[in-house]
């Protein structure tokens, strides 16, 4: 098998067509960085952003079937050199900025084999080593062109590409099934917790309706109480810029990331949530310590009729639903005090609150184990996929014999050495 530099097997050129639309230029569709980064293949039927280009740019940067497009610049080394194969194209589909086109010489290389080769571990390492930069990394044309590529004969390239198309599709299907299972597991856990906290799944001889759509089957012995009568509500006073990397105390901001700071304004049990931004309905903490709080975070304290842990689970489970109903919007980007004061909480007797939390956390622990095992399986399938690509394009396996081999487990053993490498 020959080994040549990319410059010897393909035309390599970088686009300079930006996203600015010039009314004096031709209207085009732009294949941009995200289109390549998030997709294995580029198809003419995909949704592309509108752009403009000159006649010369269209002639030079129009995408053709079997072109390979790669990401050229990014904030990390791991995000450069990511390829996508152009399956279908059209006259108005143009390669955008921060991308390079690799157009294989048809007598030497086919585009689909080149695509798979670029995904192999050795080639990705070559791209990483060739990248320049400190806070942002980029591949030069020279760095791309100098990348070594294995070049088997064309029939072998086709066989390898067809093999990887088929086998990776099977692996991707398995991974997708595992991801769907995780989504169903999360949905099941959420429904279970909601049923317990609303009282819907709690044994009771008599029921009553609450003042919220999801509190329609509350045990008669439970109270449904506005939040303002249960806890104290406060906000923080600090800004994100006040954080200190080696601070003594936790500093809670509008994300699940916990920063550090050298001061504290709270020293108590509290449930925290974000008051605006992307964290609304997504950021919840239950703590009991000295801490500092961002000015757009809310702290709920002084738990008497409800335990802090019970309140935490109820807020995390029903906050978004109540907020959406209160605001009459499908998504909410800020939370105000009037809403918080009216948010309704189911209040079982204290001993039931304790038992409910035990039930929820016992179930969560079981689901955590299942989730961990599933994620481990997904990681192993991804390793298998990567190793299989590398083994195929480097000639470590005979793809014609492989197709006739035994089960997937046997095949995985065959590339285990590549995984370990």
N, C-alpha and C positions, 0 to 999 in steps of 0.2 A: 504493500500500500504506500503510495506516494504521500509526502507531507509538504505542502506548499503554503506560502504566505497568502493572506486574503487578497492582497493586491494582484496576485497572479491568477486568481480564480473568479474574481468579481470586480465590477465597477463599484467604487465606494465614493459617495458624495453626500454632503451635508446640506440640508435645506436652510434657507434664510427667509422663508415666507412666514411673516409674523401674523398676529391675529387682527391687526388694524385693517379695517375695511376702507379702501380708497375707491370712491365712486367712479373714478376715471379708469379703473382697472376692471378686469373680467371677474364676474361673480363665480366663485368656486366653493367646493366643500373641502374643509381642512381636516386631515387626519392629524390629530394633535398628540401630545405626550401621553395623556391619560388613555387615549384610545389604544395606544400600543402597550402601555404598562399593564392595563387591566384585561387585555384580551390576548389569547394565543394566536388568533387569526383575525385578519381584517377582511371584511366582507362589504361589498358595495351597498348592501341593504341596511347597514348599520346607520345609526343617527350621528351625523358629523356636524360640527359647527360651521356657520357661514364664514366665508372669507373672500379675499380678492387677490388677484395675481396678474402680473403682466403676461403677455404672450410668451416671452422668453422664459419666464418662471414656470409657466404651465408646461412648456416643452421639456424643460429640464427636470422638474420635480413631480410630474404626473406619475402616480403609482401605477404599476403594471402587475398583472397576475404573475405570481412566483417571486416578486420582489420580497426581500426581507427588510423590515424596518426595525431599527434598534434605538433605544433611549441613549442619548449622548451625554446628558448632564443631569446631575441630581445632588441632593444634600448628603447622600451617603454612597459609598462605593458599591453597596449591594444593589442599588437601584439603577446602575448604569449597565449598558450592554444587554438590556432585556429585549428579546426579539419578538416580533409578530410576523407571521407569514401572510402575504396578501393572497387571498383565495380568489377574489373577484374584484374588479375595479371598473372605472369609467373615465371618460375624458375630463370630467370636472373634479375628480378626486385627487387632491394635491397633498403632498407631504409637508407638514408644518415644521415650525422652528423647534430646536433642541432635539431633532431626530436626524438619523443618517439612514440613507438607502443603500442596501447591498444588493446589486443586480448581478446574479451569477452568470458567467460565460457558459452558454448552453452546451458547448462541446466538451466542457470540463466538469461542470457542477450543475446539479438541479437545485432549485430554490428550497424545496421541502427538506432535502438532506442538509443543506446549509443551515436552515432554521433549527433542526434538531441538534446539529453540531454546536451551534452557538449556545444551546441550553446545557451542554455537557459541563461537568465540573472543571475539567482542565481549561476550557475556553472561558468560562466565567472567572476563573482565577487569573487568566491572562488579562482580561479586561480590568479586573480590580488592580492588578499590578501596573497596568499602563495608565491608570487614571491619575490626573493631576489635580491638585487643589488642597485646601486646608479646611475651610468651612463649607465649600461647595466643590464637587468633583466633576471632572469632565474628561471625555476621551477626545484626543486630537485625531485628525485624519490619519496621521502617521501611526498613531497607536493602534487604530482600528486596522489599517492596512497591513501592519506588521504581525497580526495575530496568526499563528500557525494553525492550519486546518488539515485533517486527514482527507486524502482524496482517493477513494477506491474507484473502480471502473463504474460507469454510469448504470449498468444493470444492478450492480451491488448497491449503489446509492439508492436506487428506486426500491429495491427489496427492503433495505433498512428503513427508509422513510415510510413505506407502507406498513411495515411491521410495527414501528413506533406509533404511527397513527392508530393502529388497531389496539395495541396493548395499552397505551396510555389512556385511550378512551375508556377501556375497561376499568383501569385504576381510578380514573377521574369519576366514573360512575359510582364506584365503591365509596370514594371519599364523599361524594355528594349525598349518598344515602346515609353515611355516618353523620354528616352535618344536619341533615333533615331530622335524624333521630335526636340529636342534641337540641334542636329547636322544639321538637315535640316534648322532650324531657323537661325543658324550661317551662313550656306552656302547661304541662301537667302539674309541675311543682307550683306554679303561680295559681292555677285553679284550686289546687289542694289547700294552699295557704289562705286564699280568698274565702273558700268555703268554711274553713275553721274560724277565721277572724270575724266573718259576718254572722256566724252562728248557724249558717245554713246546714252544715254537716254535723252539728252538735245535737245530741239527743235531748229532746224537750217535749213535754206533754202539751204545752201550749205555746203559741207563737204570737208575735205582733209585727207590724210593719214599721220600718224606720222612715226617716225623711230623706232618704237617698235611694236611687234606683237599685243599687246593689245591696241594700239593707231592707229586704222585703220579707224576710223569714227569720227574724231575730227571736231567740228564746225569751219568753215572757219575763224570766228572772233577770235578764240583762237590761242595763240602762243604755240609752243612746244619747250622748252628751256632746254639746258643742265644745270644741277644743278650748275655748277661752276659759271654761270652768274647770279644766283639768290640769293645765300646765301654765307656766310663765313663758312668754315669748320675748326674745331679745335679738338684736342684731349685733354684728361685730363693728369694729371701728378702724380696722387696718386695711391697707391696700396690698396687692400682690407684690409690689416692689419692696415692701418692708421685710420680705423673707430673708433669712440668713442661712447659708448652706449648713453651717455647723451649729445652728441654734439649739438651745437647751430644751425647748418646748415644741410640741406639735402645733402647726399653724394650718388651719383648715380653710381652704379656698374653694372656688366654685367648680371643683373637679374631684375625682376620687383620689388624685395625687395629694399626699399630705406633705406640706412643706415644713420648714423649721424656722424658729424665731427665738429671740432671747428674752421676750417678755410674755406675760400671760395676764389675761383679764378675767378668766374663769377658772374655778377649781371645784368641780362638782360633776355629778352625773348629768349627761345631756344627750339629746338627739339633735342632729344637725342636718340641714338641707340647704340646697342652693336657692337663692332668691331670683336669679336671672341667668340668662345665657343658656348654653347647651346643657348645663347641669340641672335645669329645672325638671323635676320628676325622675332624675337619674342618679343624683348624688345624695346619699344618706349615710350617716355615721351614728353609731351608738358608742359613747365613751364615758369614762369616769376618771378624770385626771385634771391636771393643770393644762390649759390650752389657750390659744389665741384664735381669733375669728375674723375672717374677711368681712368688710362692711356690707356686702350683699349676701351674706350667709345668715340663716336664722338658727338660733339655739332655743330648744324647748327644754325647760328645766323644772324643778320642784315637783317631782312625781309623788303623788299621794294616793289618789284613787286608782291610778293605773301604774303598773311597773314600767320602768324605762325600756326594758326589752320588749314588752308587749306593745308599747306605744311605737317603738321603732319599727316593728314588723307591720303594724297597722298602717302607719304613715307610708312606708315603702310600698305596700301593696295597693292602697287605695288613693294615694295622693293625686296621681295623674287623672284618674277617673273623676274625682271630685272637682279638681281644678278645671278640667275640660267642661264639665256640666255647669260650673259656676260662671265660666267666661264665655260659654257658647261658641268656643273655637275648637278646631280639631287639634291644633298645636298651641302651646303656651310658652312664651319666652320670658315671662316675668311673674313674680308672685308678690302680692301686696297684703298688708296686715288685715284688711277687712275680710278677705277670703279665709285666711288662716283662722281667724276667730270664729268663723261660722262652720268650719270643717267638722263633721260629726264623727264621733268615735264610739264604737260599741264598748261597753264597760261591764264585763262579767264580774262575778264575785272574785276576790283576790286569789283564792285557791284555784279557781278555774283558769285565771290568767296564767298562773304558774304552770299548770298542767298543759295548757294550750301551747306555751312556748316549748315545753319538753317535746310535745308531739311534733311541732314544726321542725325543731332542730334535729330530732331523731330522723325524720324523713329527709331533711336536707343533707344529713351525713351520709345516708344511703345513696341519695342521688349524686352527691359529690364523688363518691367512689365510682359509680357508674360513669359519670362524666369524665373522670380522670382516665379510666380505662379506655373510653371511646376516643378521647383526645390522643392518648398514646397510640392507639391503632391508626388514627389519621396521620400522626407523625411518621409512623413506620411505613405506611403506604406512600407517603411523600418521599421518604428516603428510598424506598424501593423504586419509585418512578424515576427519581434522579439517577440512581445507580444503573437502572436499566438503560436509560438514554446514553449515559457515559459508556457503558459496556458495549452497546450496539455500534456507536459511531467510532469507537476506537478499535473495533475488531476483536474484542475479548470474548464475544459470543458469536456463534454462527446462527443467524436469524432463521435460516431455512430449517435447521434442526430444532431450534428452539420452539418453533410453532408446533412441532410434533411431540414436544416434551410432555412431562406429566402435569401434575396439579400446580396451582399457583404457589403453594408452599414449597414445592420442589424448585420452582423457578426462583423463588426468593432466596433459597439457599445458594443457588448458582451465582448470584450477584452479591452475596454477603461480603465477600472480600472487597468488592468495590465500595460498598457502603462504609466499611471500616476504614478504608483508605481515605 
